[in-house]
Structure formats: C-alpha cells, structure tokens
Amino acid sequence: MRRRVSPREARRMMERMGLGMSEIPDIQQVILQTSNKEIVIEDPEVAVIEMHGQKIFQVTGGKITEKVIKKEMAIPEEDVRLVADQTGKSMEEAKRALEEAGGDLAKAILLLQAQG
C-alpha cells in the first residue's frame, strides 16, 4: 500500500525533477478560441507548471460555456462582379451565392445557374 504524499513533499519532488509549480491568483475567466468556436471558463483555478523552460497551464473548475463563432467573409468586389457577369444575376445575388459557396467562384456560378 502506498503512503500519501504531502503537498510539501510533492513540491520538493517536483523541484528535484526540474519542475516548478505555482498558482495564478484571481483569475476571472479563461477563453479558448478555435477557428469556429469559443470556450469560456468562468472562475477557474489556474496552475502554471514550468518544465525545462516551457510553461504548462492547468485549468480546472469553473462554469464552462461554448459558442460558435460566425466569421464574416470578405468577398472581393471583383469576384462578385465576375459571378454576376457570368450568370446574368444581380450583384446582391452574386454576393449571396459567393458567401454560400465559401468564396469559391465556380461553386457560386453553378449555384446561380442551377437556380435558373
């Protein structure tokens, strides 16, 4: 059976292995962002572990919320004009088709041609 290691002993062992650990006080929020979503952790506990010159952040607890990020796509005016000219549709229709096609010119043209 293993005996329990006190926090003091654990800290000493970590120091011997070249690890340093400290807590960051008064953290209110941690935000993790990906290309399409944002994860928000409210009132977390954050510890920093330093190992061989690198910092590792450990985030625990707190209320977690996730939300999808919708990014506006910047569609060049020339692309809109090209799609409108190729399909005979209005600039607004061409822009909407380009947004739906993710900026892909050929796909936008095919979408508009399929609509008739």
N, C-alpha and C positions, 0 to 999 in steps of 0.2 A: 504494500500500500504506500502511496506517495504522501509525503507530508506537504502541507500547504506552504507556499512561498509568500512571505510578507511583501507588501509593496516596496519597502525599503530594500529588501534582498533582491527583488526583481529589478529595481533600478540599478543596483550595483552590478548585477549580472549583465544587464544591457550595456552599461558603461564599459565593462571589461571586453565585451564583444564589439565595441566601437559604435554602439547605438546610443543616441540621446533622445529623450522623450520629454515633451513639455506640452502643457495645455494652453490654448489661447482663450483668455477670459473674455466675457461679454460679447460673444458672437450672437448677432441677432438673426442672421439669415445667410444661407449658402445657396448659390444659384449655379446649376449645371446646365449648360446650353449645348445642344446639338444643332445640326443644320435645320431640323424641323420640329424640335420640341424643347421645352424648358422645364427643368425640375427644380422646384423651390423647397428648401428645407428650413422651416421656421424654428427658432430657438434650439439649435443643435449644440452638441458638445464637440469641440474640435481639438484633436491632439496632433502634434507635429512630431514625427519620428525622423531623426537625422541619422542617415546611414551612408558611410563612405562618400560624404559630400552631397548627397541627394536628400531632398526633403519629401517625406510621405505624409499626406494629410489624411487623418482618420476622422470621418464624420459619423456621429451616432445620434440617435434620438431625434426628437422634434416632429412637427407636423409636416408631412410631405404632400405637395400638390404638383400636378403635371399639367402643362397646357401646350397645345400645338401652336407653333409659330407659323403664321402665313406671311410669306415674303412677297412684296410687290415686285414684279418682274419688270425690269427696264427694257422695253422693246424699242429698238431704234426706229426712227421715223422712216428711214429708207426701206426697212423691212415691211413696214405697214403699207407704204406706197407700192412696193413691188407686189405684195399679195393682192392689194386692191386692183392694180392694173392687170394682173394675170387672171383674176376671177371676175372682174367687172362689178365687184361689190363696193360698198361704201368704205371709207377709212375706218369708221367705227366697227363695222362688221369684220374687217380685216384684222383690226387690233384685237378684238374679242377672240377671233379664231387663233391668232398667234399666242395669246395668253393661254387658251385652252390646250394648244399644242406644245406648250412649254418653250416657245420661241423657235420651234422647228418650222422653217419656211415651207418645205414640201408637204409636211403634215397639215399645216394650216390651209394651204391651197387645196389639198384633197378634201379636207373637211368642208370647205365652202363649195367646192364643186359637187360634193355629194348632196348638199342641201338644195342644189338646183338653182 
